[in-house]
Amino acid sequence: MFTAIHRLKSMLHTETANLVTYVVDQGVAILTLNDPPANTYTHEMMQTLDQRILAARMDESVQVIVITGNGEKFFCAGANIQMLADVTPTFKYYFCLHANETLSRLEQTAKLVIAAINGHCVGGGLEVAMAADLRIARKGAGKMGLPEVSLGVLPGTGGTQRVVRMVGKSKAIELMASGELFDFERGQQLGIINDIYETENATAFLERVLEYARQFITPNRASLAVGLIKRSVQTGAEIPFESALALERELQQQLFQSEDAKEGIDAYVNKRKPVFKGK
């Protein structure tokens, strides 16, 4: 029987797989950035990533999304610099606008998103990872940071805004103005990385992340509630407190009407383990 990893490896060698592969395994959609050697993104890759995000959003069999990079060395090294050197300022503007829209779509999809950081995660690569809800890194696999200042620009795919919300204004300015690259342990200390897994290779790392991801899916976990917890936090944190409370109430009401809420409450009352359906 093929595992998700075996299917993923076979897809990486097909013409149709290019740029961002998409595999669904046991309720988890695996999106893999695939442009060796550094998995840098072009407008074409962002268009493909956008399509994959929408596919995972609309696929009712998908309860959790994992985004990772192909290979042992890179999650993503950010935007393709040669592409940026070859296009007009107008194209660059709309490229950044679309990339922002794509990552916002990932962030606002009501399904938990986990970034499996298998290698170097710098510049726009870190911006992609920060649009996920949780970030797990492979120990010793690379560096992370926002070094765009060395190119005379700023992190323009949501980086300035997401990192400040994670580490605070002063530290965010310091990290971006210095362009410092740092290891995943420092990223965890800063609150950017949630956990670090020590594994022998990237394949074993992804298997561990998938094992972690499956704790958030049915029948053991109410994935609908997980998704709306994410929505409440991601949206609520960006609006006035009273509006956020109103959003929370509306999302809670949706859950009160769900089959999973009825199941969870009944299981608690009758002292049994709930069996959730994600509905």
Protein Blocks (a to p, Z undefined) as FASTA:
>chain_A
ZZfklmmmmmmmpfklgoiacddeehiacddddddfklpacfklmmmmmmmmmmmmmmmk
bmbdcdddedjkbgbgcjafklmmmmcfklmmmmmmmmmmmmmmmmmpccdcddddfbdc
ehjlmmmmmmpmbdcddehiaccddfklmnopacfehmlmmmmmmnojklmmmmmmnopa
cdfklmmmnomambdcddfbfklmmmmmmmmmmmmpcfkbcfklmmmmmmmmmmmmmpcf
klmmmmmmmmmmmmmmpmklmmmmmmmmnopacddehZZ
